[in-house]
């Protein structure tokens, strides 16, 4: 005898067949959400985007080479030794107010600590204190330190932003009512003055 499927059974069979086709389509190499993420639909456009990303400029924190600094006319060429010598002196005590290069390559660094003035002799590379002398700091010394808003090293770097050369000496001093740093470079007949409050750099022949 021939069996005839009832209507609910036919409906269930059709639904099962339809679901099987849908599942079959998903498994036949279709893209998952992860596969299509970031795609534009145009392979050439995607390649162009990747190439553009590769061409983006990068930022470097490396110091410029001597040739680059010379070409730009900027920088204190012996700034590494200067910075180290100032840091070494201040590590011993006081705030550095002057630095002077000696003929033998060493550095003389003056630092004020309250009522005491220290005179440090620092090795050529700036890393070692070779001799220390101290005396009483006078009222002018203390006033100058109190009025300075920028450090000795900051003043030297301010000159180096627009001038190229090797530091000879730098000193915090007061001229009339203005506290300033007087800075000179090797082989030059002029001084650079840096206002100790504003950091403004001027030249004096």
N, C-alpha and C positions, 0 to 999 in steps of 0.2 A: 504494500500500500504506500503511496507517495505521501510524505509528510510536508506540510506547508508551514513555513515559519510565520509565527504571528507578527503583527505590526511592531510591538515593542522589541522583539528579537531582531527584526530587520533594522530598526533604528540603531540598536546597539552595535550591530555588525558594521553598519556604515560609519558610525562614529569611530570604531576601532580602526577601520581601514584608513580613515582620514588622519587619525593621530599617527598611525604608522608612517604615512607619507610625509607628514610634517617632520617627524623625528628623522626620517631618512634624509630629508633635505638638509637638516641642520648638521648631520654628520658627514655630509659629502663634501668636505673641504670648505664649508662656509666660514666666513670670518667671525671670530668671537669679538666681543667689545674690546678686548685687549689688542687684537690684531689690527683693528681699524683706528685705534686711538692715535691722533696726530697725523693721519693721512688726509690729504686734500682731494684725493681722487685723481690727481694729475702727477704721475711719477716724476716728470720733468720739474714741476713746481717744487716737489719735495727735495729733489737734488739741489735745486737752486737755493732753497732755504738753508740746507746743510752747508753749501759752499759759502754762503754769506756769513754764517756763524763762524766758519773757520777763518774768515778774513777779518773778524772783529779785532781791533787793536787790544793789546795787552798792556798792563801797567807794571813797570819795573821799579823796584826800590833800590836798585844798585846805584852806587855813586858814579858820576860821570868820570870817564878816563881823563888823564892829564891833557890829552889832545883835545877832548871835547870841551874841557874847562877853558883851555887856552883859546880855542876857537870862539867861545862865547865871551871871552874877556872877563870871566867871573871866577871867584873862588880864592881862598887862601891856600896855597899849595902845601904848607906844612901844618894844616889845621888839625890833623890827627895827633901829632905830638903836642901841639898847643893845648888841645882839649884834654889830653891825658895828663899833662903837667899841671893844669889848673885843678883837675879833679883830684890828683894826688896831693897837692898842697891843701886843698879844702878838706880832704879826708883826714889830714893831720890836725886841722883846726883853723877856724876863721873863714871869712869871706874874702875871696881873692879880689884885690884892687889893682894889681899891676903884674905884668909879666914882661921880661926882657931877655932877649937871646944873647948869650955870651959868645966870645970868640972861640971858646973851646967846645961849643955846641950845647953846653948845658943851659938851663933856664933859671933865672932869678924870679921867684914869685913872692909877692907881698900879700899877706892876708891879715885882716883885722878881726879880732875876736873880743868884743867889748872894749876894755881898756888896754888890751895887749896887741901889739903889732908883731907879726911873725915874718921873718925873712927866710924863705926856703930856697936852697939850691937843689934843683931837680935835674936828673940825668937827661941826656939828649932825647931819649925816646919818651920821656915824661913819666916813667913808671916808678922811679926810685928817688927818695929824698936822700941827698948826699950830705947836707948840712942844714942845721936850723939855728937861727939866732932870733932873739926876741927882745923887745923893748916896749916902753909904755907908748900907747897910741895917744896922740894929742887930740884936742877938741876938734880940730879941722878934719882929722882922719875919721873920727866917729860921725861927724856931721855929714861928710861926703857919703859914707856908707848908708846912713839913714835916709839920705835924699835920693839914692839911686833906685829906680824902679826896674831897671834892666841890669843883668849881670855883665861881668867882664867878657865872658865868652859870647854872650848875645850881642854885645857891641862889636866884637871882632867879626862875628858872622854877618852883622849888618853891613859892614864895609865890604866883606867878601861877596855880597849879593850883587854888587855892581863894579867891583874892581878885582883884578887878578894880580897876585904877587905873593911873596913870602913874608910872613909877619916878622918885623924887627922888634917892636915893643908896643905896649899898650898900657895906659895908666889912667886911673880915675883921679880927676882934679877939679878944682873950682876956679872959674874965671869970673871975677866980679860976683854976680849973683847966680851964675849958671853952673851947675854941676854937670860935668861932661867927661867922656873918655877921649883921651888923645892917643891916636893910633898911627903908627908909621910902618911902611913896608920897606923891605930891603931895596936899596938902590934908588929910592925916590927922595926928592928934595922937598916934599910937601907932607903935611900932616892931615889926617882925617879926624874930624871932631864928631862925636856921637853924643847927642843930648841924652843924659842919663835918665830923663823922665819920659821923653817922647820916642827916643830911638832914631830921631832924624839925623841924617849924615850930611855934613858939610865938609868942604875942603879948604885948607889954608896953605897958600904957597909960602 
